[in-house]
Amino acid sequence: MPVADHAFYVVVWAGTVLTERVDRALIKAHDLPVSWFEVMLWLASSPDPVPASVLGNSTMLSRSQVSRVVDALRSRGLVTRTPSAHDARSVEVSLTPEGRRLFEEADATRRSCLAPVFTDLLDQEDLEALSTVWRKLKATKDG
């Protein structure tokens, strides 16, 4: 198999297997699908409320999926949606204190779930290489 084909299938396989593993662990421990966790991860990484459009561009979810996830998180009291102070047509999303607490617990679950099959197997150089690959691939999506 050509190296480019092998590399592609390795990325697809790893993404699928690791995502399914994390999804099962998060649902079992926190009733939190991985798609919800992904939105919470972006919110937890920002000191300010995040425009919904940024979530749509940053996550692996479509804009309509982001909207449904935000609605579901809001119904559980984990996020708030507020009109943007900068753009009247936009809303901004932020974690509630309960959302931040649940995110921290879920993030610990995610990390412990991934450790034996990902982070414990890779050194810092491996992780940086994967981050570089992701940035290159993401740049083509955005461009």
C-alpha positions in Angstrom: 0.0 0.0 0.0 1.4 3.4 -0.8 2.5 5.4 2.2 0.0 8.2 1.5 -2.9 5.7 1.5 -1.6 4.0 4.6 -1.2 7.4 6.4 -4.8 8.3 5.5 -6.3 5.1 6.8 -4.2 5.4 10.0 -5.6 8.8 10.7 -9.2 7.6 10.0 -8.7 4.4 12.1 -7.2 6.3 15.0 -9.9 9.0 15.0 -12.7 6.5 14.8 -11.3 4.1 17.5 -10.2 6.8 19.9 -13.5 8.8 19.5 -15.6 5.7 20.1 -13.6 4.8 23.2 -13.9 8.3 24.7 -17.6 8.5 23.7 -18.4 5.2 25.6 -16.5 6.3 28.7 -18.1 9.8 28.8 -21.6 8.5 28.3 -21.1 5.8 30.9 -19.6 8.1 33.5 -21.3 11.4 32.8 -24.2 10.8 30.4 -22.2 13.1 28.1 -21.7 12.2 24.4 -18.3 13.1 22.9 -19.9 15.7 20.6 -21.1 17.6 23.7 -17.7 17.2 25.4 -16.0 18.7 22.3 -18.2 21.8 22.5 -17.5 22.1 26.2 -13.8 21.7 25.6 -13.7 24.7 23.3 -15.8 26.7 25.8 -13.5 25.7 28.7 -10.5 26.7 26.7 -11.7 30.3 26.3 -11.7 32.9 29.0 -14.6 34.7 27.3 -17.9 33.6 25.9 -17.5 32.0 22.4 -19.6 33.1 19.4 -21.6 30.1 18.2 -20.2 30.6 14.7 -16.7 30.1 16.1 -17.8 26.8 17.7 -19.1 25.8 14.2 -15.7 26.6 12.7 -13.6 25.1 15.5 -15.2 21.8 16.2 -15.7 18.7 14.0 -19.4 19.4 14.1 -21.5 21.1 11.5 -23.1 24.4 12.5 -26.5 22.8 12.8 -25.0 20.0 15.0 -23.4 22.7 17.2 -26.7 24.4 17.5 -28.4 21.2 18.6 -25.6 20.4 21.0 -25.7 23.9 22.6 -29.5 23.6 23.0 -29.0 20.2 24.7 -26.3 21.5 27.0 -28.4 24.5 27.8 -31.4 22.3 28.7 -29.1 20.5 31.2 -28.0 23.9 32.7 -24.4 23.4 31.4 -24.1 26.4 29.1 -25.7 29.8 28.6 -26.5 31.6 25.3 -26.4 35.4 25.4 -26.8 37.9 22.6 -23.4 39.1 21.3 -22.4 42.6 22.5 -20.4 42.9 19.2 -22.9 41.5 16.6 -26.7 41.7 17.2 -27.2 38.7 14.8 -24.9 36.5 16.8 -25.1 34.7 20.1 -22.2 33.8 22.5 -22.0 30.6 24.5 -20.3 30.0 27.8 -20.1 27.3 30.4 -22.2 27.7 33.6 -20.5 26.9 36.9 -22.2 23.5 36.8 -21.0 23.1 33.2 -17.4 23.9 34.2 -17.6 21.3 37.1 -19.0 18.6 34.8 -16.4 19.4 32.1 -13.5 19.0 34.6 -14.9 15.7 35.7 -15.4 14.5 32.1 -12.0 15.8 31.0 -10.4 13.6 33.8 -12.4 10.7 32.5 -11.3 11.4 28.9 -7.7 11.6 29.9 -7.7 8.4 31.9 -9.5 6.6 29.1 -7.0 7.8 26.5 -3.8 7.3 28.6 -3.2 3.6 28.1 -4.0 3.7 24.3 -2.7 7.1 23.3 -0.8 9.5 25.6 1.1 6.9 27.5 2.3 5.4 24.2 3.5 8.7 22.6 6.3 11.0 23.6 6.2 14.8 23.4 7.8 14.7 19.9 5.0 12.4 18.7 2.3 14.6 20.1 3.9 17.7 18.6 4.1 15.9 15.2 0.4 15.0 15.4 -0.4 18.6 16.3 1.6 19.8 13.3 -0.2 17.4 11.0 -3.6 18.5 12.4 -2.8 22.2 11.8 -1.8 21.5 8.2 -4.9 19.5 7.5 -7.2 22.0 9.3 -5.7 24.8 7.3 -7.0 23.3 4.1 -10.5 22.9 5.6 -10.5 26.6 6.5 -9.0 27.7 3.2 
